[in-house]
Amino acid sequence: MEIGGEYLEILGSSILMTDYLEYSNALFREGLLDGQFIQLQMLRDDSNPDFVVEVVTLFFEDSQRILNELSKTLDEQNVDFKKIDANVHQLKGSSSSIGAQRVRNACIAFRSFCDAQDVESYGFCFFVLFPDQMCLRCLQQVKQEYLLVKNKLEALLRLEQQIVAAGGVVPTLNDVS
Amino acid sequence: MEYCNCFESPWPADELLMKYQYISDFFIALAYFSIPLEIIYFVKKSAVFPYRWVLVQFGAFIVLCGATHLINLWTFTMHTRTVAVVMTTAKVLTAVVSCATALMLVHIIPDLLSVKTRELFLKNKAAELDREMGLIRTQEETGRHVRMLTHEIRSTLDRHTILKTTLVELGRTLGLEECALWMPTRTGLELNLSYTLRHQNPVGLSVPIQLPVINQVFNTSRAVKISPSSPVARLRPAGQYMPGEVVAVRVPLLHLSNFQIHDWPELSTKRYALMVLMLPSNSARLWHVHELELVEVVADQSHADMVKQIAKVAVALSHAAILEESMRARDLLMEQNVALDLARREAETAVRARNDFLAVMNHEMRTPIHATIALSSLLQETELSPEQRLMVETILKSSNLLATLINDVLDLSRLEDGSLQLEIETFNLHSLFREVLYLIKPIAAVKKLYVMLNLSPDLIEHAVGDEKRLMQVLLNVVGNAIKFTKEGGISVSAFVAKPDSLRDPRAPDFLPTHSDNHFYLRVEVKDTGSGINPQEIPKLFMKFLQSQPLATKNSGGSGLGLAICKRFVNLMEGHIWIESEGLGRGSTVIFIVKLGIPARLNESKLPFLHKGPGNQVKLIFSGLKVVVMDDNSVGRTVTKGLLVHLGCDVLAVSSGDECVRAVSYEHKAVFLDVSMAAVDSFEVAVRIREKFSKRSDGPFIVALTGNTDRMIKENCRKVGMDGVILKPVSVDKMRSVLSDFLEHGYLVESQ
């Protein structure tokens, strides 16, 4: 007896769905994404099926732009920390809107360094690195987190596409935050 | 002798007699004539003589008498009838005048006599006045001397100086040979010679105070003459000279040694010093009354003056002292204020810095630990030799411990400086308990312990409070119970605390308040474990103390757990304590916390959202025109998507100007992101409000912020915004916000 194509399809899509769930659960567990992402997914409906893709793409574009801007600013002779703060603030806003938790946290940390241009207000002498170097380090961290979440999101979205292509329905995730 | 007109008288018969008579008459006449001349002369000389008329009469009388006697001279010899006639005329006139005078004198003599008495009287009076003048003069002199002396005395306050000055000045004024001062000793039984004019600091001499002469002097305020040979007057070696008179007077003393600025010196004092004054020897001088008076006055004045001066100075000093004190206090206060301010600012800076540091280190510390834990867990899944497995388990355990420690430390430090605030929200109470037990069940199973949960039926399902912290407390307590139990099990009971059971005699200052929208949750965690010595119980809640070092060597824990629990419970306006009957008899941890009763049932956070209800709600909000302002493209898109999903007609703008321009009567709500750096959302809100004459014409203005700062809420309210929502916004949240506005016209709960 042969197993019908439909069954294969269902099987296939269910495997995909399981993969998807496991994958996204892992993302949540690792703190890469938080409940806000789930909210975004909830906003995807028949009238707006590509909502998540739209927002995520927008996020990538915006973040890339900001990160480039930040690299440029930090390269300058006289670093304009106010500008850096504004940019990081933007990035924090976008990442929190999309639910990229670790990017957001990295931005928060980054901002606290920008605030502390007056080193005395820290009062700790084991910051061996100077503020702008700390900012560089923070930027590296933010970039790292961003790239990580970018990869994961891209993978997730690809999975979604595959599920949809296989005729399945993208499962809505539990709010596990 | 018979007078006849025959005149014979021969000179030779009674010649001698006749001669004598003749001479006498001549001299009488002369005298008689000269007396009035003298009288006239002297009367002319004196200006005042009231009885001129009398004199004239008298003069006439005398002149006539003289004339008579003169004429008599001619009758001794043969004389003519003319002479006889003249003689007779003279005699007649004389007779007349003398009779008149005699008559006049009857009136005049009494007058003259009274003049005499008046004169005497006046003389007496004059003498008296003289005496009085003398007295006044001496008094004045005394006064002058006294003033001089007191001026000298006033120029200083020191008791010794005052008395010495007194002596010196007295000595000078009265021209004394010696002037000495005897002061009573502290015991009051002797007098010490403390000063003499000749020697500044005489040494050694002292007399007992009970000498009769001293008593005599001390008993009167007058100056008393004493014998030069009395012991107090024997100041110099007895010389050949006759010692002058000695006078002694008492000088009242104030207890200056006990004098303090706040004690008023007693004015009635029985301590005296003795002043001895000696006139120069070998002089005939005697003590005069006015000199004695001077001495008495001075001796008394110095005392009165001292009192006055001291009083003045005392008042001035106390004023000065008070003033100085108050100024010092004020300066001190200012200094303290400045220091406090500085300390406060430093503390604030330190706290801020610490929090910033913690925020960073939080993430920095957690990342590697989580990485370690994650990787170690993964490693455990792989093929390992037993030794390797053991090593990995140890790594895992240590990392978990470290993670817990970091969490505890971060929490505790925030708890301690009060910067920790409870995150109040509605949560499912029942599921909290179930979750906690779910977490510990595996460990309990390994130890073969039973776990029982008993939720009272009157315990409501949803409550308002800090779910995370409550879970932390429960986990800590339950975890401890499991840790210290080797066999048997633990049972967790939760119920609503009755008012009387809330009062714990062990915590007299725990006074639970009752209100309609709060209740007290009482949780009892009973274990059959090793129990606790009742004396150790107070120490358990102190951080870093391990109460059972032997039994719990492997149990780990930083000792912070229970301390943190206590803090959290206190923050929740509750109380936590342990009851144990002793070692080996198990223990029960009981805590009571205050939780809120949710006002509306649909406040609860549903873990899973079906799409179903959304479609219905979509109809309600269908076509609702709203404006979204956010300069962050991602955020703007998300919020727009959210509102579109709920069925609204959304206009999304990225700048304040665009927003103000676009808002119209049609728009029912405006969502402003207030965390934008470039745009002042508050200003935008004000401008929107200004656009509409009546507030009810304009849209609802809601602020979207990622910041839970209370200031933001205040500022939003001030500029006239209708509500504040915390980002990120969930679909539920947005839905409830919109329904609140449509139903009630205001935001019920802005969280």
Interface residues (C-beta under 8 A of the other chain):
Chain A: E30 G35 Q36 Q39 L40 M42 L43 D45 S47 N48 F51 E54 V55 L58 F59 D62 D85 A86 H89 Q90 K92 G93 S94 S95 S96 S97 I98 G99 N105 A106 I108 A109 S112 F113 D115 A116 S121 Y122 G123 F124 T172 N174 D175
Chain B: T349 A350 R352 A353 D356 F357 A359 V360 H363 E364 A374 P607 F608 L609 K611 G614 D630 D631 N632 S633 V634 G635 T637 V638 T639 G641 L642 V644 H645 D673 S675 A677 A678 G706 K727 P728 V729 S730 V731
